[in-house]
Structure formats: C-alpha cells, structure tokens
C-alpha cells in the first residue's frame, strides 16, 4: 500500500486528499479494546537511549514482516486503511499497517528529521559536484534535490522544508524532541481534522546534539543503510505515469524517455526513493574513502578494488568504533577529525554491513551478464539521475576493474571487502563457525549463536546479489543465477555454519545454547535471542541450499521455543529464565521468526503437524506479541514510544486525548517527555501483575 508520505506540501485540498479524506469515520473513541485495566502485565520502558543499530535492525525486520508478508499471504493491500483499526482482520492491520508504517516512519526520523549524524551536504559526491561546479555544497544539494524531483515527476515546490538528510549516522542519541513540536494546523480537513505543521516542516523535530554519541559504528550506519536500501528498492522498483500517477512494472530501461513516464512506483514514493538513494550513494563513498582501517599502517584510510583485495596481504576492514569531532556549520556539521577508539572487527558490525550492501548491489547491478535486474533499476543508474558504472566494472572480467565513485562500483568494493573479511577474519575453518571478533591480529574463539545465525542470513542475501538473483522483498524467489566463485563460497560458509548450530549448539531440551567457546564447548543460557538467531539462520540455510534438513531443524527449534519460553499469561516469551526483558534487537528477531514461520516453516503436506506451527497459532502469537510488547497496555508503556497519521493517529481540532485512534501509542508530542518523543523503539521489561 503506497501511503504517499512525501507529497504533503501541495494545496490544502490535495494535502487533505492524501492524509485525511474520510478520517471522520474515527471519532477519537477507543477503536481497540481498552486494555489499561485488563492487562495482566506491566511493560515499562527501562531506558530511553536510542540505539541506532538495534532500532534500524528491528524496523527492517518489521518492514519485511509487514506489507510484503501479508501480501504474500494473499491480502489485497488496497483494502488496508489506517482509519479502519484491525480491519480487514487484526493480523492484517497489525502487520500491514502497524509493523510496516512504524518501520517507515522511524527511518525518516533518523535520516531526515533528527540530525543524528553528519549532514548530506558534506557527502563526498556532493562535495565533488560543488568543487567541479565552483559552487557552495548547500547550493549544489538544493539543485540536486530539484533534479531528483524532476526525475520522478515530483513538484519542486512540494519538497519538505528544513530537512536534515544524513550522510552517515551516529551510534546513539536521545530521541526526545529538543523543543516544542509544531503541531499547529498546516492545512484544514473535514470534521475538524488537519495536517500538522511538523508534517511538512521538520525544524521542530531535531534531537539534542549534545546528547548524541558521535561515534561511527558499522552496525549503526549499516543498520540504517539496510532500512534505506530496502525502502529505496521498494520505491524505485517500477515506473509510474505522470498524468495519473499509476504504477507501471516497466519493460525497458528507456521507458522514462516517454515524457508521461517517470521513475519510481509513484511520484511521492519516487521522491523518497531518490533521496534515500542519494544518501546511500554519499554514505557508501564516505565509507569507501574514509572508514576502512589499514592494519599495516594502524590508521584509517581507503578501500581499494574489491575484486583485487586479498586479506592475506594486509587486512583492510571496518573497525568497531570511530569517534567524530564535529566542525563546520553547526546546522550541518562535518567531521573535522576521525579517531578509531575500538579497532576490533566485530561480527555484528560486519553482517550488518554485508546485508545492506548486498541489497544495494542488487538494486545498482549493471553487469551485462545479469538478466534479472528490473528495468526501472537500470534506468535509475543510466547516468541520470545517478551515475552509470564504467563498462570495465560491468563486464565479466574482474581483472580490468577500475576505481569509480558511481554507486555500483563503490558499493561493490565495500561489499567484497566485507565478504572477504568475514571469511578471513571471522570464520574458523577448523570448527566451521563464525567467531564474534578479531582484534586486527588474532581471531577470537567465542561463538554467539544469534550473530552466527544472522550471518547466515546476510550471506544468503549476498549470494543472491552476487549471483544476480532477486533481493529485497523478492529475496525468496527462485531464478537462474550466475554461479560466481564468491556465491559458491558463500553457500559453503552457510552450510558449515548451519551444520555447526545443529551439531554443536543444540541441547537435549531441543533449544540451543547462546554461546560456544572453541576448545571448551557450549556456554551460557538457552535465551530467547539465541533461539531466534538460530531459527533465522537455519531457515536461511534452507532457502539458500534447498536442503530440507535445515527446515526440519528450524521447525523443531521453533516448536521447542514456543513450548518452553512462551508465557501464556503474559502473552510474551521469556527472554531468559524468569524474566522478560526486550530490547529492539530481540523484538525485531521475534517479528522475523514469525514471518519465516508463516512463509517457510508452518505445517504443510508431509510434515508431522505441530500445533505451534499451525498458521492460525503463529498469527495469534504475532498479534499478541505486538499488542503486549510493542504497543503495550497503556499510553506510558510498550516499546513503540509514539506514532502519527499513517498508523491511525490523526490530528483533530479540539482533541485533548492526543491519541485519536484510541490505542496505547500516543501522538509524538504527547509521549514520554516534556516535548514528546520520536516514534522509535525503547527497551522494556514485561512483568506479570
């Protein structure tokens, strides 16, 4: 369902047609059952620090467990409506509206509104353009936005004002707004409803820069990259007509030569898509040019050609933490200096960068041998509005590759460095498993099953991308691949790691241990997070290899998890023995496991049927989990701190509830602080009353 989030600065009449038409159906009363007195649990936030990596990871999984999931299960997305709570069914609304739109809006908070990072004006591509044209970077960025708008048929005068587009994002921050949010009327609507000023002018949505952790961590900027890549791929995965704004699949990469056809699945979504792509293009070049640690020189530097990189000749990798000293314009700061404060290569960082770089590779892929790239993606990178790759980088001979700052080439180099480093620095060939860290000299000996499982999933997406198979929302589809050497090695790593989880980390209880020390064996508890990571990895191994033994193992583990960890009174899983403490990473993995259970693990013909893997049971678990843990039992509880119109909370004149859809998630200005709080996830503890 295309919510047209960008098209809000048109006339009042148009704005209301996009946002508020018909919202009088909801009068502000409780549209969901009032759970404040009925809930058997409390779900209190335990910390309000915004963890960029955890949030962006969770929201990526929410996204994939949203519209793509319900559409794949047969729902017509056109019947979803944020005004019609729990319709056409509770699960459809929870997944297709709440999970999906929470995911989208949180991304915009980070990359367009909060200021949590370095400004896009300082991106390498923008700076290069400014130097070439002898103009100020801010002038070039403004002109670039107009050019991008033209490419998708979006009116220049309707672009949001006071955006803070990020070039790269910081590790954490305080999501409370630093000033009063501008909730006054921008445009009137029917029955007292209106579009608030903050929806079109982002100036009042900034976070406090003094409370930001100004550190560049691959998991944080990689997690954000994942969100950007998934949404950009969705928004730019087609063309649309200018006169009727109707989506077209596209037949050739020249379709937009027709003046009535523009890039993007719609004008509004196209505008967001090209902005996200512009941010990624600058981010990936910044990473390529500035954030790789040269182990021989013990300093930051550039990545070289990914096809030529050999870790055995000297490690060049992304370190865990690089501190930023800001300089320049306070409203659009740059990095005056960078200082590596933790030079370790951490497995979580590496797979959190491999996954999005693989997604973006699938979007930018211009290789002549790959016949699976959609024509709309080829059109996007044909020179206008984004640079095309040199022919040397798109032929079948890696020996003639050249350095280039176009999106495909720069991202390819980064992706191949990460893949080769995962293999060389983190994979223990003797045991057949990935370890959690490498200090730049010596490989560690600790295995974390959650990280190992998600490394399998990231390798699965990498293998699909490098072999020219569909990624993004289509990452489960079958197609003929290129069978590259890198793809073959990825499949080998996937098999070995999945086998290790099955043989070395599974206990008699049917659950897995959370960790393993090479030379000692299994350690730690049978935590919820461990089970989730293992299920995710085993399912990925099944999808990548087609080997049913991995599906069987994932089904058994899911059944054991549901039997032993689900608390029927609380309607939530125990995260560890006797406690239910949820952070964003765990919440995202829960949503992901419900998705793969519905799509791949649920009872089918030939299976020994298990009650917990009936689709009806999984759907019930999904909605119970969101009601209890994500939305919470009261306005002051739950992981999702706030929301606005696209999940049903419209603004109305005279409303004093600041919660017009009557659920347990407040409007952004009303939640958890003096001036309110961004719509993000915070950790909570679930306690039975």
Helices and strands as residue ranges (DSSP letters): H 12-19, G 23-25, E 41-45, E 49-51, H 52-64, H 67-72, G 77-79, H 90-93, I 94-99, H 100-108, I 109-113, E 117-119, G 120-122, H 124-133, H 137-151, G 156-158, E 166-169, E 172-174, E 185-188, G 190-192, E 193-196, G 197-199, G 202-205, G 209-211, E 215-216, H 218-235, E 239-241, E 247-248, G 255-257, E 261-263, H 267-290, E 292-294, E 299-301, G 311-313, E 316-318, E 321-327, G 330-332, E 334-342, E 345-346, H 347-364, H 375-380, G 391-393, G 398-400, H 407-421, I 422-426, E 427-428, E 433-434, E 437-438, E 446-448, H 449-466, G 472-474, H 485-504, E 515-517, E 521-523, H 528-545, H 548-565, E 566-567, E 572-573, E 581-582, H 584-596, I 597-601, G 611-613, H 615-625, I 626-631, G 645-647, E 651-652, G 668-670, E 684-688
